[in-house]
Amino acid sequence: MSEKRKQEMLLFFPILVLFLCMSFLSVLCLHVYRQTAFEHISAFCETVIENSPEAEPQILAALKEYHSLTEQEVNGNHYLLKYGYRPDGFCRGLSLRINLLFGALFLITACAFVCGAGMIRRKNQRRIDDLTGYLEQVNTGAGGTLMQTKEDDFAHLQDEIYKTVTALVQTKESAVAAKKRFAENLANIAHQLKTPITAAFLSLQMMKKEAPKAHAEQIKKQLERLNRLEESLLTLSGIDAGTLPMKCGEVDIYTALNLAAENLSDLLQKEKVSVEIPDKGCIVFWGDLEWTMEALLNLMKNCLEHSPSGGRLHCDYSGNPLYAQILIWDEGRGFDPADMPHLFERFYRGRNAAPNGIGIGLALARSVFELQNGTITARNLPNGGACFEIRIYSH
């Protein structure tokens, strides 16, 4: 039996119960009326015969004649009115019985409607739960896009959900394929850059003996910049393709901050900038130590580029059951308001960006933390200085 047929039967159930109750009540009311009329006439005849036994033949004859009267002859007979009797003085218990019967009918019908409505509601709720569970499976990737077809009031909605899910899955697959192709192309470009860079470095070593030193140093800086670009492109292609090698384990934040600062020690000494990293005990999160250190290094480097000589970089961290938090800020002028919406975009260089930057460091840091279930935001501090806030969530 189809779901739609079951739904129609559930709607028809209370009406059927009402019809059966009305039929039963009609028969019962007729039976009660006849029983009551019989008892009253019988009591009347008994009283008359007990008081006048000699009138028994006349009473039985009159009773026989009464049975032969038609309904038309009985209707409108108000003979007893002239003796002061009224209709409401007869069959007084009948109204109570009828009221009880109608009350019982109301309760039975109400129960039938409530049961029917409850069954329909539970059935609809189960159907909604099925559709919700289907969408949850699709969203979590626990199941495919196929779903069991049912013919009921939700059939049209089910068809539209299925069409939408199918279209979204196809769009997702196309987007993933396009992203993979883009990552592959990016990796190919990076590898193609590797060969001329290596050849140029070899040629530079030979030129140092013949060309002026100033020109050789200029070429060396440009080649180093190209080399950093090539390495960044390879990293970004790995992130886009989902193939970035990450060794997950417990990462101690204090250790990661110190490793990042150590890798920047030469630049820090050159710019005469110090780093303050307080030891707040062992606070860890689940991630990759090397890539976390790389991301923190990029953030510190950004703060270093905007710090005055003799200034300080500040770090802080904390943890709670929901997430681990890391703060890194400087004592510079802060971010330009126009740069704020674009800070983490790839290849974006702000108004006060360092001349040798290529605009990948902040984008790379964001991608690394997002791969570790984290977020990163940037803001200006009230007293001056730029601040990066990282949150890495436990779940």
RASUL-V191930 format. One line per field, one symbol per residue. phi: phi as a letter, one per 20 degrees, with the letter a starting at -180 (. if undefined). psi: psi as a letter, one per 40 degrees, with the letter a starting at -180 (. if undefined). A space follows every 10 residues. Layout:
phi = ???
psi = ???
This chain:
phi = .fffffffff ffgfffffff ffffffffff ffffffffff ffffffffff ecgfegffff fffffffefe fffefnecgf ffdnecgfed lfffffffff ffffffffff ffffffffff ffffffffff fffffffffe mfbeefbfec ebfeffffff ffffffffff ffffffffff ffffffffff ffffffffff fffffffgfd egfgffffff ffffffffff ffffffffff emdffcefaf defgffffff fffdgfffff elddcdcfed neccbeadff ffffffffff fffffdeffn ecddcbbbbb gebddcccbc deenffgfeg fdgdefmecf fdfffeedmd gfffffffff fdmcccccbe egenoecdcd cdefc
psi = hidddddddd dddddddddd dddddddddd dddddddddd dddddddddd dgdeeddddd dddddddeii ddddhehfde deeeiideei fdeddddddd dddddddddd dddddddddd dddddddddd ddddddddde ediaeiihhh gaeedddddd dddddddddd dddddddddd dddddddddd dddddddddd dddddddddd iidddddddd dddddddddd dddddddddd efehhhghah hhdddddddd ddeedddddd efhihhhihf ahhiihahdd dddddddddd ddddeeiihe aihhiiiiii ddihhhhhia faeaihdded eedeihehhi dfiideiefd dddddddddd effiihiiih ideiiihhhh hhid.
